[in-house]
């Protein structure tokens, strides 16, 4: 509908009659694997779309440019009266903050920028690839991942315009900062994750998309994926990997497997919303 060539994620705030959707790429672009040249050919997204939630019609487009290459996950704050939301741009490894101005127009800004890191085997610095974001139920913390770098981060977003880094842990990734966790070699990097309603327990898995996994982490075919648990300090901020928890999907009965999305059976921070 409208000038929307492809989509990916969406989130909504019914009290503001709004839904915001993001862009990845057409399936025939991303399914074979990632080709950097196709970004320059505009085959990957760089826009957010604002929808009239009741009419199911797009009403505004926010062009993010180089700050928003491959915008993927969209999250609003849980407060149903809030218009503040966030999107993680995977390739540019930026967090985009958006909100509704007093005049009713939606505005955006870049609030987090993860720098690319040099790598001896790469001709260019390695981007973080921020494939997911998550807001704690109390709207105090924003969590992001860097799938290729190998770290998870926690930011205090009490002021959504000025986030403060309060926690960081490493698992897998291409930078070699934590190739093993709790006795298990990690193939892949932190990718999808889910946070308990009380904000204290986060479960992180390592597989993004099979062809992308095979391209950047070929060892995952034999090693399989893993799930790690992170303990989060909800009072003072901070993160640490739980030393007593690890699930090695490389030892599944039918052979090495990969792990992606997870859900809490009693509700979690990405499936609960107030009307």
C-alpha atoms as an extended CHARMM CRD file, in Angstrom:
* protein
*
       275  EXT
         1         1  UNK       CA              0.0000000000        0.0000000000        0.0000000000  PROA      1               0.0000000000
         2         2  UNK       CA              1.4600000000        3.3210000000       -0.9920000000  PROA      2               0.0000000000
         3         3  UNK       CA              5.1950000000        3.6070000000       -1.6790000000  PROA      3               0.0000000000
         4         4  UNK       CA              6.2520000000        0.6260000000        0.4520000000  PROA      4               0.0000000000
         5         5  UNK       CA              8.3390000000       -1.8160000000       -1.6080000000  PROA      5               0.0000000000
         6         6  UNK       CA              8.8870000000       -4.2970000000        1.2540000000  PROA      6               0.0000000000
         7         7  UNK       CA              8.3550000000       -4.6600000000        4.9880000000  PROA      7               0.0000000000
         8         8  UNK       CA              9.6830000000       -6.4130000000        8.0400000000  PROA      8               0.0000000000
         9         9  UNK       CA              8.5590000000       -5.5930000000       11.5850000000  PROA      9               0.0000000000
        10        10  UNK       CA              5.8400000000       -3.3960000000       13.0950000000  PROA      10              0.0000000000
        11        11  UNK       CA              4.6140000000       -2.1380000000       16.4600000000  PROA      11              0.0000000000
        12        12  UNK       CA              1.6360000000       -0.0440000000       17.4620000000  PROA      12              0.0000000000
        13        13  UNK       CA              0.1640000000        2.3170000000       20.0610000000  PROA      13              0.0000000000
        14        14  UNK       CA             -3.6520000000        2.2110000000       19.8420000000  PROA      14              0.0000000000
        15        15  UNK       CA             -4.1390000000        5.3250000000       21.9850000000  PROA      15              0.0000000000
        16        16  UNK       CA             -2.2230000000        7.2830000000       19.3640000000  PROA      16              0.0000000000
        17        17  UNK       CA             -3.9500000000        5.4280000000       16.5030000000  PROA      17              0.0000000000
        18        18  UNK       CA             -0.5350000000        4.5880000000       15.0730000000  PROA      18              0.0000000000
        19        19  UNK       CA              1.4730000000        1.6750000000       13.7730000000  PROA      19              0.0000000000
        20        20  UNK       CA              5.0780000000        1.9700000000       12.6080000000  PROA      20              0.0000000000
        21        21  UNK       CA              6.5390000000       -0.5700000000       10.1840000000  PROA      21              0.0000000000
        22        22  UNK       CA             10.0980000000       -1.1400000000        8.9910000000  PROA      22              0.0000000000
        23        23  UNK       CA             11.8540000000       -2.4730000000        5.8880000000  PROA      23              0.0000000000
        24        24  UNK       CA             14.2290000000       -5.3830000000        5.2830000000  PROA      24              0.0000000000
        25        25  UNK       CA             14.3190000000       -6.4500000000        1.6350000000  PROA      25              0.0000000000
        26        26  UNK       CA             12.5400000000       -8.6100000000       -0.9070000000  PROA      26              0.0000000000
        27        27  UNK       CA             12.9520000000      -12.3610000000       -0.2490000000  PROA      27              0.0000000000
        28        28  UNK       CA             14.9410000000      -12.8970000000       -3.4550000000  PROA      28              0.0000000000
        29        29  UNK       CA             17.4550000000      -10.3560000000       -2.1210000000  PROA      29              0.0000000000
        30        30  UNK       CA             18.1030000000      -11.6650000000        1.3920000000  PROA      30              0.0000000000
        31        31  UNK       CA             17.4150000000      -15.3840000000        1.0160000000  PROA      31              0.0000000000
        32        32  UNK       CA             20.5920000000      -16.2800000000       -0.9620000000  PROA      32              0.0000000000
        33        33  UNK       CA             22.8000000000      -14.4440000000        1.5500000000  PROA      33              0.0000000000
        34        34  UNK       CA             24.0280000000      -10.8980000000        2.1100000000  PROA      34              0.0000000000
        35        35  UNK       CA             25.6080000000       -8.9090000000       -0.7400000000  PROA      35              0.0000000000
        36        36  UNK       CA             26.8570000000       -5.4560000000        0.2600000000  PROA      36              0.0000000000
        37        37  UNK       CA             26.5370000000       -4.1690000000       -3.3040000000  PROA      37              0.0000000000
        38        38  UNK       CA             22.7800000000       -4.6490000000       -3.1710000000  PROA      38              0.0000000000
        39        39  UNK       CA             22.5920000000       -2.0670000000       -0.3790000000  PROA      39              0.0000000000
        40        40  UNK       CA             24.0030000000        0.5240000000       -2.7690000000  PROA      40              0.0000000000
        41        41  UNK       CA             21.5010000000       -0.6050000000       -5.3910000000  PROA      41              0.0000000000
        42        42  UNK       CA             18.6920000000        0.2690000000       -2.9430000000  PROA      42              0.0000000000
        43        43  UNK       CA             17.5740000000       -3.3350000000       -2.5940000000  PROA      43              0.0000000000
        44        44  UNK       CA             17.5890000000       -3.0290000000        1.2050000000  PROA      44              0.0000000000
        45        45  UNK       CA             15.3550000000       -0.7480000000        3.2360000000  PROA      45              0.0000000000
        46        46  UNK       CA             16.1770000000        2.5450000000        4.9000000000  PROA      46              0.0000000000
        47        47  UNK       CA             12.7370000000        3.9060000000        5.8400000000  PROA      47              0.0000000000
        48        48  UNK       CA             10.0890000000        3.7070000000        8.5560000000  PROA      48              0.0000000000
        49        49  UNK       CA              6.4050000000        3.9830000000        7.7010000000  PROA      49              0.0000000000
        50        50  UNK       CA              3.7510000000        5.5300000000        9.9490000000  PROA      50              0.0000000000
        51        51  UNK       CA              0.2460000000        4.1040000000        9.5900000000  PROA      51              0.0000000000
        52        52  UNK       CA             -3.2390000000        5.2180000000       10.5860000000  PROA      52              0.0000000000
        53        53  UNK       CA             -3.9670000000        2.1900000000       12.7640000000  PROA      53              0.0000000000
        54        54  UNK       CA             -7.7750000000        2.2500000000       12.3520000000  PROA      54              0.0000000000
        55        55  UNK       CA             -7.8520000000        3.0030000000        8.6360000000  PROA      55              0.0000000000
        56        56  UNK       CA             -4.9000000000        0.6650000000        7.9420000000  PROA      56              0.0000000000
        57        57  UNK       CA             -3.3370000000        3.2610000000        5.6680000000  PROA      57              0.0000000000
        58        58  UNK       CA              0.2120000000        4.7030000000        5.5690000000  PROA      58              0.0000000000
        59        59  UNK       CA              0.2230000000        8.4280000000        6.3910000000  PROA      59              0.0000000000
        60        60  UNK       CA              3.9110000000        9.3580000000        6.7070000000  PROA      60              0.0000000000
        61        61  UNK       CA              7.3220000000        7.9850000000        5.7330000000  PROA      61              0.0000000000
        62        62  UNK       CA             10.5130000000        8.7270000000        7.6430000000  PROA      62              0.0000000000
        63        63  UNK       CA             13.5620000000        8.4120000000        5.3800000000  PROA      63              0.0000000000
        64        64  UNK       CA             16.5540000000        7.4540000000        7.5390000000  PROA      64              0.0000000000
        65        65  UNK       CA             19.2760000000        7.5050000000        4.8780000000  PROA      65              0.0000000000
        66        66  UNK       CA             22.7160000000        6.2240000000        5.8380000000  PROA      66              0.0000000000
        67        67  UNK       CA             21.7540000000        6.3390000000        9.5160000000  PROA      67              0.0000000000
        68        68  UNK       CA             19.0490000000        3.7350000000        8.9850000000  PROA      68              0.0000000000
        69        69  UNK       CA             20.4230000000        1.0480000000        6.6750000000  PROA      69              0.0000000000
        70        70  UNK       CA             18.2350000000       -2.0480000000        6.9850000000  PROA      70              0.0000000000
        71        71  UNK       CA             15.8680000000       -0.9180000000        9.7760000000  PROA      71              0.0000000000
        72        72  UNK       CA             14.5040000000       -4.0690000000       11.3660000000  PROA      72              0.0000000000
        73        73  UNK       CA             12.8450000000       -4.3400000000       14.7770000000  PROA      73              0.0000000000
        74        74  UNK       CA             10.4100000000       -1.6660000000       15.9490000000  PROA      74              0.0000000000
        75        75  UNK       CA              9.3750000000       -1.1900000000       19.5840000000  PROA      75              0.0000000000
        76        76  UNK       CA              7.2160000000        1.4120000000       21.2800000000  PROA      76              0.0000000000
        77        77  UNK       CA              7.4870000000        2.0910000000       24.9890000000  PROA      77              0.0000000000
        78        78  UNK       CA              4.9860000000        0.0100000000       26.9600000000  PROA      78              0.0000000000
        79        79  UNK       CA              3.2920000000        3.0430000000       28.5050000000  PROA      79              0.0000000000
        80        80  UNK       CA              0.1470000000        3.2300000000       26.3280000000  PROA      80              0.0000000000
        81        81  UNK       CA              0.1290000000        7.0320000000       26.5010000000  PROA      81              0.0000000000
        82        82  UNK       CA              3.7100000000        7.3550000000       25.2590000000  PROA      82              0.0000000000
        83        83  UNK       CA              4.4830000000        8.0820000000       21.6170000000  PROA      83              0.0000000000
        84        84  UNK       CA              8.1890000000        7.2630000000       21.9940000000  PROA      84              0.0000000000
        85        85  UNK       CA              9.5080000000        4.3170000000       20.0400000000  PROA      85              0.0000000000
        86        86  UNK       CA             12.7510000000        2.8330000000       18.7450000000  PROA      86              0.0000000000
        87        87  UNK       CA             14.0700000000        0.9560000000       15.7410000000  PROA      87              0.0000000000
        88        88  UNK       CA             17.3570000000       -0.8720000000       15.3130000000  PROA      88              0.0000000000
        89        89  UNK       CA             19.0470000000       -0.3420000000       11.9430000000  PROA      89              0.0000000000
        90        90  UNK       CA             21.0000000000       -3.5590000000       11.3820000000  PROA      90              0.0000000000
        91        91  UNK       CA             23.7020000000       -2.6110000000        8.8860000000  PROA      91              0.0000000000
        92        92  UNK       CA             24.4130000000        0.9060000000       10.1300000000  PROA      92              0.0000000000
        93        93  UNK       CA             24.1950000000       -0.4610000000       13.7170000000  PROA      93              0.0000000000
        94        94  UNK       CA             22.2190000000        2.5480000000       14.9110000000  PROA      94              0.0000000000
        95        95  UNK       CA             19.2080000000        2.9860000000       17.1490000000  PROA      95              0.0000000000
        96        96  UNK       CA             16.6020000000        5.3390000000       15.7280000000  PROA      96              0.0000000000
        97        97  UNK       CA             14.3190000000        7.0830000000       18.2480000000  PROA      97              0.0000000000
        98        98  UNK       CA             10.9710000000        8.3790000000       16.9620000000  PROA      98              0.0000000000
        99        99  UNK       CA              8.1170000000       10.2530000000       18.6220000000  PROA      99              0.0000000000
       100       100  UNK       CA              5.0700000000       12.3790000000       17.8340000000  PROA      100             0.0000000000
       101       101  UNK       CA              5.6150000000       16.1300000000       17.9940000000  PROA      101             0.0000000000
       102       102  UNK       CA              3.1030000000       18.5570000000       19.4770000000  PROA      102             0.0000000000
       103       103  UNK       CA              1.9020000000       19.3370000000       15.9790000000  PROA      103             0.0000000000
       104       104  UNK       CA              1.0860000000       15.6790000000       15.3550000000  PROA      104             0.0000000000
       105       105  UNK       CA              3.9600000000       14.9650000000       12.9680000000  PROA      105             0.0000000000
       106       106  UNK       CA              6.3110000000       12.0890000000       13.6460000000  PROA      106             0.0000000000
       107       107  UNK       CA              9.9770000000       12.9490000000       14.0770000000  PROA      107             0.0000000000
       108       108  UNK       CA             13.1270000000       10.8480000000       14.4380000000  PROA      108             0.0000000000
       109       109  UNK       CA             16.7490000000       11.0520000000       15.5400000000  PROA      109             0.0000000000
       110       110  UNK       CA             19.7590000000        8.7590000000       15.8350000000  PROA      110             0.0000000000
       111       111  UNK       CA             20.5230000000        8.1660000000       19.5190000000  PROA      111             0.0000000000
       112       112  UNK       CA             22.9820000000        5.2300000000       19.4700000000  PROA      112             0.0000000000
       113       113  UNK       CA             25.7370000000        4.6300000000       16.9180000000  PROA      113             0.0000000000
       114       114  UNK       CA             27.8620000000        1.4790000000       17.1790000000  PROA      114             0.0000000000
       115       115  UNK       CA             31.1500000000        1.9590000000       15.3530000000  PROA      115             0.0000000000
       116       116  UNK       CA             32.3980000000       -0.6370000000       12.8680000000  PROA      116             0.0000000000
       117       117  UNK       CA             35.3620000000       -2.6870000000       14.1080000000  PROA      117             0.0000000000
       118       118  UNK       CA             38.4970000000       -3.6790000000       12.1430000000  PROA      118             0.0000000000
       119       119  UNK       CA             39.0260000000       -7.3720000000       11.4300000000  PROA      119             0.0000000000
       120       120  UNK       CA             42.1570000000       -8.9920000000        9.9430000000  PROA      120             0.0000000000
       121       121  UNK       CA             40.1290000000      -11.1610000000        7.5540000000  PROA      121             0.0000000000
       122       122  UNK       CA             37.7810000000       -8.4290000000        6.3450000000  PROA      122             0.0000000000
       123       123  UNK       CA             38.5770000000       -5.8430000000        3.6370000000  PROA      123             0.0000000000
       124       124  UNK       CA             36.3390000000       -3.3520000000        5.4490000000  PROA      124             0.0000000000
       125       125  UNK       CA             35.5680000000       -2.8240000000        9.1670000000  PROA      125             0.0000000000
       126       126  UNK       CA             32.9160000000       -5.1940000000       10.5270000000  PROA      126             0.0000000000
       127       127  UNK       CA             29.4920000000       -3.6460000000       11.2340000000  PROA      127             0.0000000000
       128       128  UNK       CA             27.6980000000       -4.6310000000       14.4060000000  PROA      128             0.0000000000
       129       129  UNK       CA             24.5360000000       -5.8910000000       12.6360000000  PROA      129             0.0000000000
       130       130  UNK       CA             21.9330000000       -4.8330000000       15.1880000000  PROA      130             0.0000000000
       131       131  UNK       CA             19.2260000000       -7.3340000000       14.3240000000  PROA      131             0.0000000000
       132       132  UNK       CA             16.9790000000       -6.9210000000       17.3720000000  PROA      132             0.0000000000
       133       133  UNK       CA             15.9960000000       -4.4640000000       20.1020000000  PROA      133             0.0000000000
       134       134  UNK       CA             13.8810000000       -4.7970000000       23.2280000000  PROA      134             0.0000000000
       135       135  UNK       CA             12.3630000000       -2.4010000000       25.7970000000  PROA      135             0.0000000000
       136       136  UNK       CA             11.9400000000       -3.5570000000       29.3940000000  PROA      136             0.0000000000
       137       137  UNK       CA              8.3870000000       -3.6290000000       30.7470000000  PROA      137             0.0000000000
       138       138  UNK       CA              8.9760000000       -0.5920000000       32.9560000000  PROA      138             0.0000000000
       139       139  UNK       CA             10.3550000000        1.3880000000       29.9840000000  PROA      139             0.0000000000
       140       140  UNK       CA             13.6210000000        1.9940000000       31.8480000000  PROA      140             0.0000000000
       141       141  UNK       CA             16.0320000000       -0.0530000000       29.7310000000  PROA      141             0.0000000000
       142       142  UNK       CA             16.6230000000       -0.5850000000       26.0370000000  PROA      142             0.0000000000
       143       143  UNK       CA             18.5260000000       -3.7260000000       25.0120000000  PROA      143             0.0000000000
       144       144  UNK       CA             20.3730000000       -4.1210000000       21.7100000000  PROA      144             0.0000000000
       145       145  UNK       CA             22.5140000000       -6.8130000000       20.1100000000  PROA      145             0.0000000000
       146       146  UNK       CA             25.4750000000       -6.7330000000       17.7430000000  PROA      146             0.0000000000
       147       147  UNK       CA             25.3280000000      -10.0770000000       15.9650000000  PROA      147             0.0000000000
       148       148  UNK       CA             28.6880000000       -9.8150000000       14.2030000000  PROA      148             0.0000000000
       149       149  UNK       CA             30.5740000000       -8.0490000000       17.0000000000  PROA      149             0.0000000000
       150       150  UNK       CA             29.2820000000      -10.4800000000       19.6130000000  PROA      150             0.0000000000
       151       151  UNK       CA             27.9510000000       -8.2020000000       22.3740000000  PROA      151             0.0000000000
       152       152  UNK       CA             24.6670000000       -7.4340000000       24.0930000000  PROA      152             0.0000000000
       153       153  UNK       CA             24.1180000000       -3.9520000000       25.5230000000  PROA      153             0.0000000000
       154       154  UNK       CA             21.7950000000       -2.3640000000       28.0560000000  PROA      154             0.0000000000
       155       155  UNK       CA             20.9360000000        1.3560000000       27.9360000000  PROA      155             0.0000000000
       156       156  UNK       CA             19.0390000000        3.4700000000       30.4550000000  PROA      156             0.0000000000
       157       157  UNK       CA             16.3630000000        5.3080000000       28.4340000000  PROA      157             0.0000000000
       158       158  UNK       CA             14.7680000000        7.2880000000       31.2550000000  PROA      158             0.0000000000
       159       159  UNK       CA             15.4370000000       10.1670000000       28.8580000000  PROA      159             0.0000000000
       160       160  UNK       CA             14.7380000000        8.5780000000       25.4530000000  PROA      160             0.0000000000
       161       161  UNK       CA             16.6470000000       11.3690000000       23.7040000000  PROA      161             0.0000000000
       162       162  UNK       CA             19.8340000000       10.6480000000       25.6900000000  PROA      162             0.0000000000
       163       163  UNK       CA             20.3720000000        6.9210000000       26.3940000000  PROA      163             0.0000000000
       164       164  UNK       CA             23.1420000000        5.9050000000       28.8060000000  PROA      164             0.0000000000
       165       165  UNK       CA             25.1010000000        2.6490000000       28.4360000000  PROA      165             0.0000000000
       166       166  UNK       CA             24.6960000000        0.7160000000       31.6930000000  PROA      166             0.0000000000
       167       167  UNK       CA             25.6490000000       -2.8660000000       30.7930000000  PROA      167             0.0000000000
       168       168  UNK       CA             27.4710000000       -5.0050000000       28.2350000000  PROA      168             0.0000000000
       169       169  UNK       CA             28.3410000000       -8.6980000000       27.8750000000  PROA      169             0.0000000000
       170       170  UNK       CA             30.0650000000      -10.7270000000       25.1450000000  PROA      170             0.0000000000
       171       171  UNK       CA             29.1270000000      -14.0580000000       23.5460000000  PROA      171             0.0000000000
       172       172  UNK       CA             30.3780000000      -15.4190000000       20.2250000000  PROA      172             0.0000000000
       173       173  UNK       CA             30.8220000000      -12.9040000000       17.4340000000  PROA      173             0.0000000000
       174       174  UNK       CA             33.6640000000      -12.2900000000       14.9990000000  PROA      174             0.0000000000
       175       175  UNK       CA             35.8280000000      -10.1460000000       17.2770000000  PROA      175             0.0000000000
       176       176  UNK       CA             36.9520000000      -13.1050000000       19.4080000000  PROA      176             0.0000000000
       177       177  UNK       CA             36.1040000000      -11.5500000000       22.7800000000  PROA      177             0.0000000000
       178       178  UNK       CA             34.0700000000      -14.5190000000       24.0330000000  PROA      178             0.0000000000
       179       179  UNK       CA             34.3780000000      -17.5250000000       21.6990000000  PROA      179             0.0000000000
       180       180  UNK       CA             33.3240000000      -19.8510000000       24.5360000000  PROA      180             0.0000000000
       181       181  UNK       CA             30.6060000000      -19.4360000000       27.1730000000  PROA      181             0.0000000000
       182       182  UNK       CA             30.1310000000      -21.8310000000       30.0730000000  PROA      182             0.0000000000
       183       183  UNK       CA             32.2080000000      -24.4940000000       28.3570000000  PROA      183             0.0000000000
       184       184  UNK       CA             30.4320000000      -24.2910000000       24.9890000000  PROA      184             0.0000000000
       185       185  UNK       CA             32.0010000000      -22.9010000000       21.8210000000  PROA      185             0.0000000000
       186       186  UNK       CA             29.6320000000      -20.2930000000       20.4560000000  PROA      186             0.0000000000
       187       187  UNK       CA             28.9130000000      -20.4050000000       16.7180000000  PROA      187             0.0000000000
       188       188  UNK       CA             27.1700000000      -17.1940000000       15.7740000000  PROA      188             0.0000000000
       189       189  UNK       CA             26.5500000000      -14.1730000000       17.9440000000  PROA      189             0.0000000000
       190       190  UNK       CA             23.7740000000      -12.7530000000       20.1270000000  PROA      190             0.0000000000
       191       191  UNK       CA             20.7550000000      -12.5430000000       17.8650000000  PROA      191             0.0000000000
       192       192  UNK       CA             17.2100000000      -12.9720000000       19.2080000000  PROA      192             0.0000000000
       193       193  UNK       CA             16.4670000000      -12.4780000000       22.8910000000  PROA      193             0.0000000000
       194       194  UNK       CA             13.5980000000      -12.3540000000       25.3050000000  PROA      194             0.0000000000
       195       195  UNK       CA             13.2520000000      -10.6200000000       28.6710000000  PROA      195             0.0000000000
       196       196  UNK       CA             11.1470000000      -11.7160000000       31.6270000000  PROA      196             0.0000000000
       197       197  UNK       CA              8.3380000000       -9.4420000000       32.8050000000  PROA      197             0.0000000000
       198       198  UNK       CA             10.3290000000       -8.4620000000       35.9040000000  PROA      198             0.0000000000
       199       199  UNK       CA             13.2950000000       -7.5500000000       33.6910000000  PROA      199             0.0000000000
       200       200  UNK       CA             15.7680000000       -9.7970000000       35.5230000000  PROA      200             0.0000000000
       201       201  UNK       CA             16.2540000000      -12.7430000000       33.1550000000  PROA      201             0.0000000000
       202       202  UNK       CA             17.1520000000      -12.5040000000       29.4910000000  PROA      202             0.0000000000
       203       203  UNK       CA             17.5610000000      -15.5000000000       27.1890000000  PROA      203             0.0000000000
       204       204  UNK       CA             19.6990000000      -14.9940000000       24.0800000000  PROA      204             0.0000000000
       205       205  UNK       CA             20.0400000000      -17.2400000000       21.0130000000  PROA      205             0.0000000000
       206       206  UNK       CA             22.5610000000      -17.1790000000       18.1780000000  PROA      206             0.0000000000
       207       207  UNK       CA             21.0070000000      -17.9290000000       14.7650000000  PROA      207             0.0000000000
       208       208  UNK       CA             19.7990000000      -15.1050000000       12.4920000000  PROA      208             0.0000000000
       209       209  UNK       CA             18.8600000000      -16.6450000000        9.1230000000  PROA      209             0.0000000000
       210       210  UNK       CA             20.3140000000      -19.8860000000        7.7660000000  PROA      210             0.0000000000
       211       211  UNK       CA             22.0070000000      -18.4860000000        4.6530000000  PROA      211             0.0000000000
       212       212  UNK       CA             23.3880000000      -15.5240000000        6.6020000000  PROA      212             0.0000000000
       213       213  UNK       CA             24.5250000000      -17.8810000000        9.3780000000  PROA      213             0.0000000000
       214       214  UNK       CA             26.3660000000      -20.0250000000        6.8390000000  PROA      214             0.0000000000
       215       215  UNK       CA             27.9790000000      -16.9870000000        5.2430000000  PROA      215             0.0000000000
       216       216  UNK       CA             29.3280000000      -15.3240000000        8.3860000000  PROA      216             0.0000000000
       217       217  UNK       CA             29.5340000000      -18.2840000000       10.7930000000  PROA      217             0.0000000000
       218       218  UNK       CA             30.0420000000      -21.4340000000        8.6630000000  PROA      218             0.0000000000
       219       219  UNK       CA             30.9760000000      -23.4480000000       11.7600000000  PROA      219             0.0000000000
       220       220  UNK       CA             27.3700000000      -23.2450000000       12.9650000000  PROA      220             0.0000000000
       221       221  UNK       CA             26.4870000000      -26.1110000000       10.5990000000  PROA      221             0.0000000000
       222       222  UNK       CA             28.5030000000      -28.5410000000       12.7090000000  PROA      222             0.0000000000
       223       223  UNK       CA             28.4320000000      -26.8180000000       16.0940000000  PROA      223             0.0000000000
       224       224  UNK       CA             24.7870000000      -25.7680000000       16.1190000000  PROA      224             0.0000000000
       225       225  UNK       CA             23.4410000000      -22.8120000000       18.0510000000  PROA      225             0.0000000000
       226       226  UNK       CA             23.2980000000      -22.0200000000       21.7570000000  PROA      226             0.0000000000
       227       227  UNK       CA             21.0640000000      -20.2760000000       24.2680000000  PROA      227             0.0000000000
       228       228  UNK       CA             22.6280000000      -18.1560000000       27.0090000000  PROA      228             0.0000000000
       229       229  UNK       CA             20.9760000000      -16.5800000000       30.0320000000  PROA      229             0.0000000000
       230       230  UNK       CA             21.8790000000      -13.0480000000       31.1540000000  PROA      230             0.0000000000
       231       231  UNK       CA             21.1300000000      -11.7140000000       34.6220000000  PROA      231             0.0000000000
       232       232  UNK       CA             20.0540000000       -8.0610000000       34.4380000000  PROA      232             0.0000000000
       233       233  UNK       CA             20.3130000000       -5.5780000000       37.3020000000  PROA      233             0.0000000000
       234       234  UNK       CA             17.0220000000       -3.6840000000       37.1900000000  PROA      234             0.0000000000
       235       235  UNK       CA             17.9080000000       -1.3070000000       40.0380000000  PROA      235             0.0000000000
       236       236  UNK       CA             21.3480000000        0.0140000000       39.1440000000  PROA      236             0.0000000000
       237       237  UNK       CA             21.7920000000       -1.2640000000       35.6150000000  PROA      237             0.0000000000
       238       238  UNK       CA             24.2510000000       -3.9240000000       34.5430000000  PROA      238             0.0000000000
       239       239  UNK       CA             24.4110000000       -7.3380000000       32.8900000000  PROA      239             0.0000000000
       240       240  UNK       CA             26.2780000000      -10.5760000000       33.5270000000  PROA      240             0.0000000000
       241       241  UNK       CA             26.1090000000      -14.0120000000       31.9460000000  PROA      241             0.0000000000
       242       242  UNK       CA             24.6180000000      -16.6130000000       34.2660000000  PROA      242             0.0000000000
       243       243  UNK       CA             27.3510000000      -19.1970000000       34.8780000000  PROA      243             0.0000000000
       244       244  UNK       CA             24.8750000000      -21.9890000000       35.6340000000  PROA      244             0.0000000000
       245       245  UNK       CA             22.8650000000      -21.8510000000       32.4150000000  PROA      245             0.0000000000
       246       246  UNK       CA             23.6710000000      -22.9800000000       28.8630000000  PROA      246             0.0000000000
       247       247  UNK       CA             21.7280000000      -24.8820000000       26.1980000000  PROA      247             0.0000000000
       248       248  UNK       CA             23.8990000000      -26.4170000000       23.4960000000  PROA      248             0.0000000000
       249       249  UNK       CA             21.7660000000      -27.0190000000       20.4030000000  PROA      249             0.0000000000
       250       250  UNK       CA             24.7200000000      -28.7390000000       18.7880000000  PROA      250             0.0000000000
       251       251  UNK       CA             23.8920000000      -31.8570000000       20.7940000000  PROA      251             0.0000000000
       252       252  UNK       CA             20.3110000000      -32.3580000000       19.6760000000  PROA      252             0.0000000000
       253       253  UNK       CA             19.2880000000      -36.0190000000       19.0470000000  PROA      253             0.0000000000
       254       254  UNK       CA             18.8970000000      -35.4660000000       15.2900000000  PROA      254             0.0000000000
       255       255  UNK       CA             22.1110000000      -33.5070000000       14.9150000000  PROA      255             0.0000000000
       256       256  UNK       CA             23.2260000000      -29.8890000000       15.2820000000  PROA      256             0.0000000000
       257       257  UNK       CA             20.3180000000      -27.4470000000       15.2860000000  PROA      257             0.0000000000
       258       258  UNK       CA             19.9190000000      -23.6900000000       15.3280000000  PROA      258             0.0000000000
       259       259  UNK       CA             17.9250000000      -21.6030000000       17.7630000000  PROA      259             0.0000000000
       260       260  UNK       CA             16.1430000000      -18.3590000000       17.0040000000  PROA      260             0.0000000000
       261       261  UNK       CA             13.0480000000      -16.9000000000       18.6880000000  PROA      261             0.0000000000
       262       262  UNK       CA             11.8820000000      -17.6600000000       22.2280000000  PROA      262             0.0000000000
       263       263  UNK       CA              8.8030000000      -16.8020000000       24.2770000000  PROA      263             0.0000000000
       264       264  UNK       CA              7.8330000000      -16.8950000000       27.9380000000  PROA      264             0.0000000000
       265       265  UNK       CA              4.6450000000      -18.9430000000       28.4430000000  PROA      265             0.0000000000
       266       266  UNK       CA              3.2720000000      -16.3860000000       30.9250000000  PROA      266             0.0000000000
       267       267  UNK       CA              4.0050000000      -13.2910000000       28.8590000000  PROA      267             0.0000000000
       268       268  UNK       CA              7.1520000000      -11.3450000000       28.0660000000  PROA      268             0.0000000000
       269       269  UNK       CA              8.3520000000       -7.8960000000       27.0760000000  PROA      269             0.0000000000
       270       270  UNK       CA              7.6470000000       -8.2210000000       23.3540000000  PROA      270             0.0000000000
       271       271  UNK       CA              4.2480000000       -9.9150000000       23.4430000000  PROA      271             0.0000000000
       272       272  UNK       CA              2.4970000000       -7.8440000000       26.1280000000  PROA      272             0.0000000000
       273       273  UNK       CA              0.8810000000       -4.5160000000       25.2500000000  PROA      273             0.0000000000
       274       274  UNK       CA             -1.6760000000       -2.3000000000       26.9930000000  PROA      274             0.0000000000
       275       275  UNK       CA             -4.6890000000       -0.8790000000       25.1700000000  PROA      275             0.0000000000
